[in-house]
Amino acid sequence: MGFPGGIPGAELCERGRQQAVSFGVEILMMREGVKAQFQNGKIIADLADGSKMIARTNICATGVEWRRLGLPNEACYLGRGFYYGAGMSEAPLCRNQQVFVLGGANSAGQAAMYLSEYADKVTMLVRGPTFKGTMSSYLSHRILTHPKIEVRFKTKVTELKGDNGLARIALTDVNTEATKWVDASQLFVCIGGAPNTEWARDTPIMRDASGFLITGADLLENGLMPKSWPLKRQPYHLETSVPGSFAVGDVRAGSVKRLATAVGEGSMAITFVHKHLREAT
């Protein structure tokens, strides 16, 4: 919204940084948080450089680390025909081309559907034997009946080649290990990510089975709060199982993986921070 021609993520983040600084925000660069403690209603964060930060409230927006293929030369092709994610901004560049999407979950299926609006052909590469258990039945039906989308099951990508950019990829059968090279100038990898929440491992903050932070009403079980919740009120939307500690964006369980949504959640969380602080005084 507000960028009819689109905007690169890096540029939008830089604009956000400049705006935050203009409001007096202090930004600590290259200060990784390695451990967190919650004591006496405050959060104590240990940073990698040995320093500490102490606050009455906090908002976690640590996001996810996208899973990587780990191919030896993939760094050479990043942004040059090889992409992690749906590649919405790159889609118009795929017009009249044959493109590949690696992954078998909803995010990969949605990417394939979107890219099919521009590309002549979209080939989905799926490691498993079917979509069952990884993709919604409605989406998988649309993909399997789409005239411009081909699906290759039991297939993985094992090598990339190209001079000035991606030109060919090696497709390997997961059962037989037989490999076939195909021409490919665009490969979009949508294999999910792991949340950056290791810092919460030894804290009262609740995470789901995948490590995402659980917030708001999702903390309730059969209408009851977890035993660790110390207040009479229920958690606010976006609040974790620790009062005054909020989570926004991709790191939050059940979040919508879109930048505009993450920005909106951040603004909403600030409102709840002020409300929590008023109640605590």
Secondary structure as the mmCIF struct_conf table of DSSP 4:
data_model
#
loop_
_struct_conf.conf_type_id
_struct_conf.id
_struct_conf.beg_label_comp_id
_struct_conf.beg_label_asym_id
_struct_conf.beg_label_seq_id
_struct_conf.end_label_comp_id
_struct_conf.end_label_asym_id
_struct_conf.end_label_seq_id
TURN_TY1_P TURN_TY1_P1 PRO A 4 GLY A 5
HELX_RH_AL_P HELX_RH_AL_P1 GLY A 9 SER A 22
TURN_TY1_P TURN_TY1_P2 PHE A 23 GLY A 24
TURN_TY1_P TURN_TY1_P3 MET A 29 MET A 30
STRN STRN1 GLY A 33 GLN A 39
TURN_TY1_P TURN_TY1_P4 ASN A 40 GLY A 41
STRN STRN2 LYS A 42 LEU A 47
TURN_TY1_P TURN_TY1_P5 ALA A 48 ASP A 49
BEND BEND1 GLY A 50 GLY A 50
STRN STRN3 LYS A 52 ALA A 55
BEND BEND2 ARG A 56 ARG A 56
STRN STRN4 ASN A 58 CYS A 60
STRN STRN5 VAL A 64 TRP A 66
TURN_TY1_P TURN_TY1_P6 PRO A 72 ASN A 73
HELX_RH_3T_P HELX_RH_3T_P1 GLU A 74 CYS A 76
TURN_TY1_P TURN_TY1_P7 TYR A 77 TYR A 77
STRN STRN6 LEU A 78 LEU A 78
TURN_TY1_P TURN_TY1_P8 GLY A 79 GLY A 81
STRN STRN7 PHE A 82 TYR A 84
BEND BEND3 GLY A 85 GLY A 85
TURN_TY1_P TURN_TY1_P9 MET A 88 GLU A 90
HELX_RH_3T_P HELX_RH_3T_P2 ALA A 91 CYS A 94
TURN_TY1_P TURN_TY1_P10 ARG A 95 ASN A 96
BEND BEND4 GLN A 97 GLN A 97
STRN STRN8 GLN A 98 LEU A 102
BEND BEND5 ALA A 105 ALA A 105
HELX_RH_AL_P HELX_RH_AL_P2 ASN A 106 LEU A 115
TURN_TY1_P TURN_TY1_P11 SER A 116 TYR A 118
BEND BEND6 ALA A 119 ASP A 120
STRN STRN9 LYS A 121 LEU A 125
BEND BEND7 ARG A 127 PHE A 131
TURN_TY1_P TURN_TY1_P12 LYS A 132 THR A 134
BEND BEND8 MET A 135 MET A 135
HELX_RH_AL_P HELX_RH_AL_P3 SER A 137 LEU A 144
TURN_TY1_P TURN_TY1_P13 THR A 145 THR A 145
TURN_TY1_P TURN_TY1_P14 PRO A 147 LYS A 148
STRN STRN10 ILE A 149 ARG A 152
BEND BEND9 LYS A 154 LYS A 154
STRN STRN11 THR A 155 LYS A 161
BEND BEND10 ASP A 163 GLY A 165
STRN STRN12 ARG A 168 ASP A 173
TURN_TY1_P TURN_TY1_P15 VAL A 174 THR A 176
STRN STRN13 THR A 179 ASP A 183
BEND BEND11 SER A 185 SER A 185
STRN STRN14 LEU A 187 VAL A 189
STRN STRN15 GLY A 193 PRO A 195
BEND BEND12 ASN A 196 ASN A 196
HELX_RH_3T_P HELX_RH_3T_P3 GLU A 198 ALA A 200
TURN_TY1_P TURN_TY1_P16 ARG A 201 ASP A 202
BEND BEND13 THR A 203 PRO A 204
STRN STRN16 ARG A 207 ARG A 207
TURN_TY1_P TURN_TY1_P17 ALA A 209 SER A 210
BEND BEND14 GLY A 211 GLY A 211
HELX_LH_PP_P HELX_LH_PP_P1 PHE A 212 PHE A 212
STRN STRN17 LEU A 213 LEU A 213
HELX_LH_PP_P HELX_LH_PP_P2 ILE A 214 ILE A 214
HELX_RH_3T_P HELX_RH_3T_P4 GLY A 216 LEU A 219
STRN STRN18 GLU A 221 GLU A 221
TURN_TY1_P TURN_TY1_P18 ASN A 222 GLY A 223
STRN STRN19 LEU A 224 LEU A 224
TURN_TY1_P TURN_TY1_P19 LYS A 227 SER A 228
BEND BEND15 LEU A 231 ARG A 233
HELX_LH_PP_P HELX_LH_PP_P3 GLN A 234 TYR A 236
TURN_TY1_P TURN_TY1_P20 HIS A 237 LEU A 238
STRN STRN20 GLU A 239 GLU A 239
BEND BEND16 SER A 241 VAL A 242
TURN_TY1_P TURN_TY1_P21 PRO A 243 GLY A 244
STRN STRN21 SER A 245 ALA A 247
HELX_RH_3T_P HELX_RH_3T_P5 GLY A 249 VAL A 251
STRN STRN22 ARG A 252 ARG A 252
TURN_TY1_P TURN_TY1_P22 ALA A 253 GLY A 254
HELX_RH_AL_P HELX_RH_AL_P4 LEU A 259 ALA A 280
#
